[in-house]
Amino acid sequence: MRFSLRMFMGLIRTVVLSAIVAAVVLVIMFKGHMGLWGNEETAQADHLVQNGINYSLEDNKLFRNIPLTQVKNIFNFMDKQEFMAVSGLSRIGYNDDYLIAERGSDYLLYRFGDKNITLFQSEQDLQNQLKALGQQISLQEKSAYQ
């Protein structure tokens, strides 16, 4: 009986330690430190940016307290007209991966989950970047999001 209990406790200890080690390895891999799940696609997209300026979402009051992994989910639940009004956007467009917008004479490109937004001076530069990324998104007025 004692031997069975010791063996059972040893098995439990082994499983718990294995789970902890696996969790640590997954966190390290997820953060991209091992390169297995790194941001190769994001890095590739950064190299493709032409005629654009990147700025950090951490500087944006709307996104400062939102985990990057949740930005897309929160955006999907937002009232788009209200989002546009609060953000000062006159037109937006989006798909499952990207959000584009027009604010004044600037055009914004954001990939959901990224830390940076890319700013373009012309709509043509924005559309060229989307084409380079293999995306087709059109900008829509506020009235399109009722």
C-alpha positions as CSV (number, residue, x, y, z in Angstrom):
1,M,0.0,0.0,0.0
2,R,2.8,2.4,0.9
3,F,4.7,1.5,-2.2
4,S,1.6,2.2,-4.3
5,L,1.1,5.6,-2.7
6,R,4.7,6.6,-3.2
7,M,4.6,5.5,-6.8
8,F,1.4,7.4,-7.3
9,M,2.8,10.6,-5.7
10,G,6.0,10.2,-7.8
11,L,3.9,9.9,-10.9
12,I,1.9,13.0,-10.0
13,R,5.1,14.9,-9.2
14,T,6.5,13.9,-12.6
15,V,3.4,15.0,-14.4
16,V,3.3,18.4,-12.7
17,L,7.0,19.1,-13.3
18,S,6.6,18.0,-17.0
19,A,3.6,20.4,-17.3
20,I,5.6,23.3,-15.8
21,V,8.5,22.6,-18.1
22,A,6.2,22.4,-21.1
23,A,4.5,25.6,-20.1
24,V,7.8,27.5,-19.8
25,V,9.0,26.1,-23.2
26,L,5.7,27.2,-24.8
27,V,5.9,30.7,-23.4
28,I,9.5,31.1,-24.6
29,M,8.6,29.8,-28.1
30,F,5.5,31.9,-28.2
31,K,7.5,35.0,-27.5
32,G,9.7,34.2,-30.4
33,H,12.9,33.7,-28.4
34,M,13.6,30.3,-30.0
35,G,12.5,31.4,-33.5
36,L,10.1,28.4,-33.9
37,W,7.1,30.6,-33.6
38,G,8.8,33.9,-34.3
39,N,7.4,36.8,-36.2
40,E,8.8,35.9,-39.6
41,E,5.7,37.0,-41.3
42,T,5.7,40.3,-39.4
43,A,9.4,40.8,-40.1
44,Q,8.8,40.1,-43.8
45,A,6.0,42.6,-43.8
46,D,8.2,45.2,-42.2
47,H,10.8,44.8,-45.0
48,L,8.1,45.4,-47.6
49,V,7.0,48.7,-46.2
50,Q,7.7,51.5,-48.7
51,N,6.8,55.2,-48.2
52,G,5.4,54.5,-44.8
53,I,6.3,55.5,-41.2
54,N,5.8,53.1,-38.3
55,Y,4.6,54.2,-34.9
56,S,3.9,52.1,-31.8
57,L,0.5,51.2,-30.5
58,E,1.8,51.8,-27.0
59,D,1.6,55.5,-27.8
60,N,-2.1,55.2,-28.7
61,K,-4.5,55.9,-25.8
62,L,-7.2,53.6,-27.3
63,F,-4.9,50.5,-27.3
64,R,-2.5,51.2,-24.4
65,N,-4.3,48.9,-22.0
66,I,-5.4,46.2,-24.4
67,P,-3.3,43.0,-24.9
68,L,-2.2,42.8,-28.5
69,T,-3.6,39.4,-28.8
70,Q,-7.1,40.8,-28.0
71,V,-7.1,43.8,-30.3
72,K,-8.9,42.0,-33.1
73,N,-11.6,40.6,-30.8
74,I,-12.2,43.9,-29.2
75,F,-12.3,45.6,-32.7
76,N,-14.9,43.1,-33.9
77,F,-17.2,44.0,-31.0
78,M,-16.8,47.8,-31.4
79,D,-19.4,49.9,-33.0
80,K,-17.4,51.0,-36.1
81,Q,-19.0,54.4,-36.5
82,E,-18.2,55.2,-32.9
83,F,-14.7,53.9,-33.3
84,M,-14.3,56.1,-36.3
85,A,-15.6,59.1,-34.5
86,V,-13.4,58.6,-31.4
87,S,-10.3,58.0,-33.5
88,G,-11.0,60.8,-35.9
89,L,-11.2,58.5,-38.9
90,S,-13.2,59.4,-42.0
91,R,-13.0,56.0,-43.8
92,I,-11.9,52.5,-42.7
93,G,-11.7,49.1,-44.2
94,Y,-10.7,45.7,-42.7
95,N,-10.5,42.0,-43.1
96,D,-9.5,39.2,-40.8
97,D,-5.9,40.3,-40.7
98,Y,-5.7,44.0,-41.4
99,L,-7.3,47.3,-40.6
100,I,-6.8,50.3,-42.9
101,A,-8.0,53.8,-42.3
102,E,-8.0,57.4,-43.5
103,R,-7.5,60.3,-41.0
104,G,-7.1,63.7,-42.5
105,S,-4.4,63.4,-45.1
106,D,-2.9,60.3,-43.5
107,Y,-3.6,56.6,-44.3
108,L,-3.1,53.9,-41.7
109,L,-2.3,50.2,-42.0
110,Y,-2.5,48.0,-39.0
111,R,-2.1,44.2,-38.8
112,F,-4.2,42.9,-35.9
113,G,-1.9,41.8,-33.1
114,D,1.1,43.9,-34.2
115,K,2.8,46.5,-32.0
116,N,3.0,49.1,-34.8
117,I,0.8,51.0,-37.2
118,T,2.2,52.1,-40.5
119,L,1.3,55.6,-41.7
120,F,1.3,56.6,-45.4
121,Q,1.0,60.0,-47.0
122,S,-1.2,58.8,-49.9
123,E,-3.9,56.3,-50.5
124,Q,-1.9,55.0,-53.5
125,D,1.1,54.2,-51.2
126,L,-1.3,52.4,-48.8
127,Q,-2.9,50.4,-51.7
128,N,0.6,49.5,-53.0
129,Q,1.5,48.2,-49.6
130,L,-1.7,46.1,-49.4
131,K,-0.9,44.7,-52.8
132,A,2.6,43.7,-51.7
133,L,1.0,42.0,-48.7
134,G,-1.4,40.1,-51.0
135,Q,-4.4,41.9,-49.5
136,Q,-7.4,43.7,-51.1
137,I,-9.2,46.0,-48.8
138,S,-11.2,49.1,-49.7
139,L,-11.9,52.2,-47.5
140,Q,-15.5,52.8,-46.7
141,E,-17.3,55.8,-45.3
142,K,-19.0,55.8,-41.8
143,S,-22.4,55.2,-43.4
144,A,-21.2,51.8,-44.6
145,Y,-21.0,50.6,-41.0
146,Q,-24.6,51.0,-39.7
